[in-house]
Amino acid sequence: MTAIYSARWVLPIASPPIENGAVAVAGEMIVGAGAREALSARFPHAVVTDFGASVLLPGLVNAHSHLELTVMRGFLESVETDFFAWLRKLTVARLSMTAADLFVSAACGAIEAARAGITCVGDSSSAAAQSMKALRKIGLRGIVYQESFGPDPLLAAENVSTLGAQLEELRALASANVRAGVSPHAPYTVSAAQLELISRLALDEKLPLMMHAAESEAEALFMLEGTGPFAEGLRARGIDWEPQKLSTIEYLARHGVLETRPLLAHCVTVNDADIETIRGAGAGVAHCPKSNAKLRHGRAPFPGFLRANLNVGLGSDSVASNNNCDILEEARFATLLARVCGTDFSLSRDSSAPQTEVCATDALFAATLGGARALGLDRQIGSLAEGMQADIIAVALDSAHQQPPTNPVDTLIFSSSGRDVRMTMVAGKEVYRNDKVTTVDEFEFQSQLQTTRRKIESL
């Protein structure tokens, strides 16, 4: 049975906006996108749902999240000025959580995502099985990257063996919409030997790989000079660390990570040469401007990413470092931050580089098709076109804070947020409609989340 969804505007992303447009859906697939009258004539017996003064667009893609940490929203505010202390407090709380706690926390994060029009996530998780279960329960799409830690090179083989065992469980949980990947966490938490082994594993088993990279000045000190809190932390554990005198991106290239065409989260402390290396490797970038700002890590060169035509999407990171999972808000912040920083966006400060003005269209592309490309899913999602998966959202344009909505893209980016979403569809199935997630009892999950929060606060 074919269904037609229509609205004042349809934004296919890969093609121009359509006024008085519609999208036709049959099963999991989009079977047509165009003018409302043309689609109605093509599918005369289709059931029509008209969202009126709204815009239909592809589901938003959150290219970097940590859904399992949803319970820690606001938990780390007292230590956010010290990233090392922030990581320590987060780790202690995380280790106190049971599998059931992690599932509930991830499910609540997925509920928040569905409400905000996010249909797909690139989720980094130390408990990937629970995050995969949560995505399937709520009905979202995603890649869940099982994190691997291990800065001691003597334990690299053992740690990768553990990762292999975790992947066996994840394969049993995978579905058409939710798949597993691997994530060597960061350069300061994973040895070079382990990076090489995980990269080989990803290539051999055709697994997507994600990594936190070039996230902070502390990481840059660690890599270039062998100093700072990360180096001191390793030495306190009896692990030698010598300065690499390389940027993080050069280091990842040396140890095989870039051969996997990875998704790199953050990329704050990168220069023009690093950006070119990322581009040449075909890697993707998850730009997380709000989290970067909140943790005082700085600003990633979003205009530089665009100028180099990188596959760049937007990520919320965890709500422990962002406080909400709202990609429309992330898109607005990314655009404004790029503008307030002017053309001085690269560590190389190359004054001869052409100016790149970030506009609402750029931000919306990053929030949809750009994120799909960064995750390697752009043949399935990210645009509204015949043959694509029916991941579609409806965003209302009729609220007072959006008037008058003369340009739908500008209105989405500069005047709207996830709270304006009216419908979220994944693979042809509505998972959110009219202020209600349709797949679970939200209030039951929220009650369980409160119980877990009380537990970690009592530590």
N, C-alpha and C positions, 0 to 999 in steps of 0.2 A: 504494500500500500504506500503510495506516494503522499507526502505531506509538503505543503508550501508554507514557508514562514516569510512574512513580508513586513516592511517597515518604511518609514519616511526616507531612510538612507540604508544602503548596503555598501559596506567597504570590503571589497574582495582582497585588498592589500596588493596582490600581484597585478591588478588591473585597476583602472580608474573607478572612483566612487560612482554609485548608481542611485540616482534620485528616484523615489518611488519604486524601489527594487524588491527583489524576493530571492529566496533560496529554496530549491526543491530537494527533498531528502527522501531516499528509499532505503530502508534498513539502516546500515551503518554509513552509507555513502551519500555524498552530494551528487545529485544527478542533473543539476542545472542551477545557474545563477545569472540573473539578468533583470530586465524590466518586469515589473509585476504582471502587466497585461500579457506579455509574451509568454511567461511561464504558465499563467493561467490557461492560455490557449493551448499550450503544449501538453499540459496535464489537466484536462477539464474535470476529471473526477477526483482530484486531490483535495484532501481536507486542508483548509486554509486557516492559519493563525496570523492575525494582523497585530503587530506590536505598536502600531500607530506612530506617535511622535518619539521614535526610538531609532537606534542604529543597530544593524546586524553586522557582525564582524567575526573573524575567526577567534576561537578561544585564545585567551592570553596564555603565554608560556612563561613560567617562572623557571628560569634556567639554572638557578642555584638556591636551594632551600635546605633546611634541616628540620623536617617536620617533627622528628622525635623530641625536639627541644621546645616545642610549643609551651609546655608547662613552665618553662623558665622565663616567660615574658615578664620583664621588670625585675627579675630575681638578681641580676648582676649589676644593677645601676651603681651600687656603692663602690665597685672596683673597675668601672669602665675606663678610668683614666690610666690604668696599668694593665696592658693586654696580657702580660704574663700571669698576673694575679687573677685576671678575668678567666683565663684558660684553666687555672688551677681550681678555682671555685666551681666552674662549670663541670670539670672532670669529676670532682668529688661528688657533686650532686648527681651527675649522670650515673656513676657507679652504684649509687644507692637504689636505682630504679630497677624494678623487675621487668620481665618481658611483658607482663600485662600492663604495667605503667607506661612502658614505651609505646605499646600499641595504642593505648588511649590517647597519649600525647600526640602521636602521629595522626591519629584519626581526627582529633580536634583541629590540627593544622590543615588537614585535607578538607574538613568542613569549611574552615575559614577561606581556603582557596576557592572552593566551589562557589561560595557566596560572592566572591570578588571577581568571578568570571575567569578564573584560572582553570584551564582544562588539562594542562600538562605541566609536570614538574621534573626538573633534574635534581633529584634529592640525594644528598650525601648523608650517609647514616652509618653509625657504628653498630646498629641493630637493623640491618637492611631487611631482614625477614619480617620484622614488625611493621616497618614502613611500607613494604610491599603489600602486606595484608591490609593495612589501613587504606591504601590507594584503591585496592580492589573493593573493599567494603563500601567506600564512599562513591566509587564509580569514576575515578579520575584516571588519566593516562600518565605514564611517566617512566623514566629510567631511574632506578634506585641503585646508587653506587655504594657497594660495601666498602667501608673504610678499612684501611690497614695501617697499623702503626708499628714502629720498630726502628729506633735510631742506632741500635747496636748492630754493626755489620755481622758480628758473630752469630746473631740470631736470625739473620735474613731468611735462610732456607726454612727454618722452623716456622717463622711467621707467614711465609707464603704457603706453606703446607696447611696452616690453619685457615688461610684465606680460601684455599681450594676446597676444604671441607665445608666452609660457609657457603660457597657457591653451589655445592650439591643441594643444599637445602633451598637456596634461592631458585634454582632451576625448577624445582617442584612447584614453586609458588608463581612462576612466571605465567603470563597470559598474553593474548594478542595485544593488549593495551599496556601491560606493565612488564617491564623486562629488567634484568639485572646487569650491573656493570661493576667495575672495580675502581677504588680510589686510594692510591697511596696518599696519605693525608696532606703532607706538606714537606718541604725540604728539610725543615728542622725537626720533624718527627719520624722520618723514614730515611734509612741509610741509602747510600748510592747503590750498594749491592742489592738491596731490596727493591729499589726503583727499577733496576735492570731486570730482575726476576719477574716483577709484576707486569712490566711492559711486555716482556716476552710472553707471559701468560695471556695477556690481553690480545696480542697479535695472533697467537696460536689458536685461541678459542673464539676469536672474533668478538671480543667483549668491548663495549665502550668504556673509556677510561676518563676519569675526572680528577683534577688535583687543584688544591689551593696553591696559588703561585703569585709571587711578587706582591704580597698583600700589604707589607708594612716596611717602614724604615728599619725596624728591628731585624726583620728578615734580610734586608739588604746588607746591614752590618754583619750579620751572621755569615752571609755568602762571601762578601767582598773582603772583609777584614778579619773574620773569625772572632768577633767581639760581640758584646751585648748580652741581653738576658738569655737568649736561646743557646748561645755558645757556653755561657756560664752554667746553665742548667745541665747541659750534657756533661761538662767536665765534672760537675758535682756528683754525677752518677758514674764517673770513671770512664766515660766515653770520650776518646780523643776527637777533636775537631780542628782541622787546620783550615785557614782561610783558603777559599777556592779561587779568589780573585776573578770570579765570573759573576755575571748577573744570574738571577734565578733562571731566566729563559735559556741562557747559554748552558747552564748546568743541566737543565732538563734535556736539552738537545744532546749533550755529551753522553748522557746516561740512558738514551733510548726512549724517553717518554714521548718526545714529539713525533716519533715514528708511528705512534698509535693514533695520531690526529686527535689529541685529547681535547676535552673541555677544560679550560683554565679559568678558575674563579678568581676574580678581583683584578689582577694585573695593574696594580696601582703604580709601582715603582719600575715602570718599563720606559725605555727610550725608543727612539725611532728605529734603531737597529734591532731591538727586541721585537718590535711590532712587525718588522719585515720578516724576521725569523718565524714568528707565529703565522704570518700570512703564507710564507713559503711552505710551511709544514701542513697547511690546511687545517690547523687547529681552530677551535672555537673559543670565544671569551664570554664569560658571564660577568656582566658589569653590575656591581652592587653598590651604587653611590650612597644610599642612605646608611647602610651598615658601615661602609668605609668612613663616612663622616662621623657617625656616632662614636666609633672606636678611635677616632682621631688618626686614622691611617693615611688620610690625604685623599686626593681625587685622582681617579684613573683618567687617562687621556681619551675620553669618549670621542671627541672630534677627530683625534688621530686614528682611532679604530675605524671610524667611518671613512676617513680620507684614504686609508689603506684597503678599504673594502673587506675588512675582516668579517667573519661570521660571528656577529656579536649580538647577544641577547641580554635581557635584564633579569636580575635575580634579587630576591628579597634578602637572601641569607637567612639566618634563623631569626625568629621574633625575639630571641634573647639579645640580639644586637641591632634590631630594627624596630621592634615593637608592633609591627603589623605586616601582613602578607597581602599587599595591594600593589599590583604591577602598574595600574594606571597612575597611582601616586608616585611609584618609582620612576615611571616615564617622565612625569612632570618634573620631579626633582633632578633627574639626569639632564633634562633640557635646560633648566634654569641654572644649574651648577656649571654646565658647559659655557653658558652665555656670560655668567658673572666672572668667569675666569678668563674670558677673552680668548686671544689666540695663543696665549702662553700655556700650552697644554702638554708639552713634551719635555722630558727631563733634559733632552739635548738642546732645548731652546733654539731650535733651528729657525732663525728669523726669515730664511728664504722659503720656508714651507708655505704653501698656499693656505689662505684662510678657509676654514670649514665652518660654516654656520649651521648649528644644530636647530632643526625646525621640528614642529609637531609631527610631520610626516615621518621624519627619521626615527623619532621616539616610538611612534606607533608601529613602525616596521620592526624595530628591535623587540618590541613587546609581543610580536606575533611571529611573522615569518623569519625574522632574524634569530629569535630564540629557537625556532624549529631547526634552522640551519645549524646553529651552534650545537644542538643535540643530535644532529644527523637525521632528523625526522621530517625534513621539508618535502619529501615525496608523499607524505601522508597528511601532514597538518600544516597550519600556518597561513593558508589562503583559502578563499571560498571559490572553488572551481570544480567543474564536473570531474569526477574520479577521485576527489580528495575525501578523506574521512570527514564525517559530519560532526566536527567539533566547532560549535557555533555559540555565540553569546548575543544576547539582546541587552543594550544599555539604553535606559530612558534618557531623553533629552528635554523633558518637560518640567523640570524642577526650577524653582526660583533662581538658584545659583547658576543655572545654565542659560538663562535668557539674555538676549535672543540667540538661538543656536544657528547662526548664519553659515558657519563652516563646521561640518560634523567632526573633522579631524581635530581642528583647534579646540572645539568644545570638549571633545573627549580628553585631550591631553591637559588643557589648561583650566577646565572648569569641572571636571568629573572625577569620580573615584569609584572604587569597588562597590560602594553603597548604592550606586545608581544602576547596578546590574539587576536585571529583571528575570533573566533566564540563562542557564548554563547547560549546554548539551555536549555530551561526549559520545562519539560513535553512534549518533542518532538517538541517544537516550537522554532525556532531561534528568539531570541530577539536582537541579535547583530551579525553582519556579515560584514566583509570588511570595518571596520572603520565607521559603521553606525548602530545606534540603529533603529530597524525596526518598533517599535511600536508607536513612537511619533516623533514630530518635536522638536529635541533637542534645536535648536537655539531659538525657541519661549520660551521654559522654561528658558533658560539661560538669556534671556532678562528680563523676569519677575523676576528672582532671583536678577538681578542687581537693579531693582526698590525697592525690599524689603531691600536689603543691604543699599541702600541710606537712607531708612527710619530709620533703626536701628542706623545708624551712626549719624543721626541728633538728637538723643535723648540727 
